[in-house]
Amino acid sequence: MPYTYKTTGTQVAADFSAQISGKVVLTTGVSPGGLGGEFVTRIAEHNPKLLILASRNLAKAQKCAEAISAVAPDVKTRLLELDLASMASVRKAAGEVMAYTDVPAIDVLCLNAGIMAVPYAKTVDGLESQFGANHIGHFLFVNLIMDKVLRAQNGGRVVSVSSFGHKLGGVNFADLGFGDGKTYNPWRAYGQAKTANMLFAVSLAEKLGSRGLTAVSLHPGGVAGTHLAANTSMNFSTISAFGRLGVDAISRFDFAKFFLKSLDQGVATHVRASFDPALKEHNGGFLEESELVPENKVKVYAKDKAEAERLWKASEEIVGQKFTY
């Protein structure tokens, strides 16, 4: 029976229990009351070998570790400080992961962390904050620890948590920073960052699929009460921001699909994207409501291999390092 928007992470985790068992899973953006914290707690009940909880706030990650211990006391956890808005922090965290002598391989890397439609700001490295934290931080982190992901016994997996917000627009290579904030629209910036998440999965599948890597992206759905939505209540400023995007962009966003889910429902797609072995045959694909979205239903600019390669090269230039596979 196919999954639906009502499917829970608990249900999907039970369906893929055998695939979760014995795995090392690293998840970014782990905090209580968020999708990251919920995801790791749901899969903890199925005997993973190790859950690495990455967060910019270790106190919040520790609370998630305690929640895991409450439901699965035998499952090991490890905390990792990671601020994706700082390349220095990303490099430090990646170095820490690569130095884990007891963790030779990472089976699943779930790129869950993100910010949404925040007021204009720059990262410490001078990047527009949504593009910097949602894409560039993950781009650098994944590539720096890729050797361990590729060592996974049955092929490693990278899961990028995107959004149907990618329909708000593609990557504006001519002006990634919105004129240093002068032309900034929080939703357009969110659309650009979420499209970048999808194109990153396309690139990873293209470059490393032959070495066993599976990379997919997903839309988790609208989830009530998460920290991500804290900046996006439907007030006058939000409506105004949408208005400045134009009618066509608003229709592309498709509010009709914005059914608010519980946290457990919100991580169902995370779980399938992370553990379903059948997704190897759909490398670079995009999932929604725990199901693969047909390719002809995905925006062209979010799946185009030439766009993905262009983004890869632009990202290399931004981080000052080339990653050739």
Secondary structure, 3 states (H helix, E strand, C coil): CCCCCCCCHHHHHHHCHHHHCCCEEEECCCCCCCHHHHHHHHHHCCCCCEEEEEECCHHHHHHHHHHHHHHCCCCEEEEEECCCCCHHHHHHHHHHHHCCCCCCCCCEEEECCCCCCCCCCECCCCCEHHHHHHHHHHHHHHHHCHHHHHCCCCCCEEEEECCHHHHHCCCCCCCCCCHHHCCCCHHHHHHHHHHHHHHHHHHHHHHHHHHCCEEEEEECCEECCCHHHHHCCCCHHHHHHHHHHCHHHHHHHCHHHCCEECHHHHCHHHHHHHHCHHHHHHCCCEEECCEECCHHHCCHHHCCHHHHHHHHHHHHHHHCCCCCC
